[in-house]
Amino acid sequence: MDFQRVANHRPSPWPDPAAPRRLHLDFSVDDLDRAERHLLGLGAVLATYQPGGQRFRVLLDPAGHPFCIATAAAAGIPDQEPTAEP
């Protein structure tokens, strides 16, 4: 993976389907709330639009690029809340 600075970059608005998509990353985390607090402390911001309910969180990096965090269990469940195994 390679990251580069772009002069005069303007982040694409989220969630505008007409905006160009360059890259989207999803990260699996052990604890969603803890990971969110950690990332907010590093400069990310929570996106206003949260389509995943409690399954995952959309955050924006300091340049405005969206990325998601989810637990491994939640990431594998497409349209429902994760349930505890018996």
N, C-alpha and C positions, 0 to 999 in steps of 0.2 A: 504494500500500500504506500502511496506517495502523497504527501500534502504539500501544497504550494500556496504562497501568498499571491493574491490577484489585486493589482492596483485598482482603486476605486470600486471595489466589490460592493454590491448592494444585495443583501440576502433576499431570497425569494420569500414572499409572504406564505405563511402556513395557515390554513390548508387550502390554498388556491390551486385548483386542478389545472389552470392555464399556465401556472408558473413552471419554468423549466426545473427538472429534477436532475441534480448532478450525482448525488449519492445519498443513500439512507442507511444508517447503521442501526441494528438492534443488538442490545447487550443483555445477556442472561446474568441475573444477579441472585444471590441467596435471599436477601431481605430487601423488598421493594422500598419500604419507607426509609430504611437506613441508607441505601444506595442513593435515593433521591436527596436526602439531607447532605450526603457527602458531595454529590455533584453540584448542588446549589452552592455549597461552600467553595467550590472550585470555580464558580462563575457562570454555571448554566442557569437558565431560568425555566420555570415550568410553563409550557405552552398554554394559552388560554383554552384552546380546543383540545379536549381529551376524549377521543373516540373509544378508548378501550375500557372505560369504566374503571373497575378495580383490578383488571387483568394486567394492564401495563400502563406506563406513563410516557408521555411525549415531553421531551425537554428540548430546549434550544441552546446550542453552544454560544459562546460569546459573539460569534459572527452571525448568529441567527439561523444556523442550519439545524433542522430538526433531527433528533435521534430518539430511540425508544429504549426503555429498560423494562424487563419483565422477568419473573421467576421462570425457571425451566418448566415447572408444572403448568403455569399459566400460559406460557408460550405455546404449549401443545394443545390447548383447548380453544378452538376457534370462536365460538359464540356463546360461551357460558362461563359462569364463575367457576374457579377450580373447587373441587370437592375433596374432602379428606378421604383417604383410603381406609376401608374398614380394618 
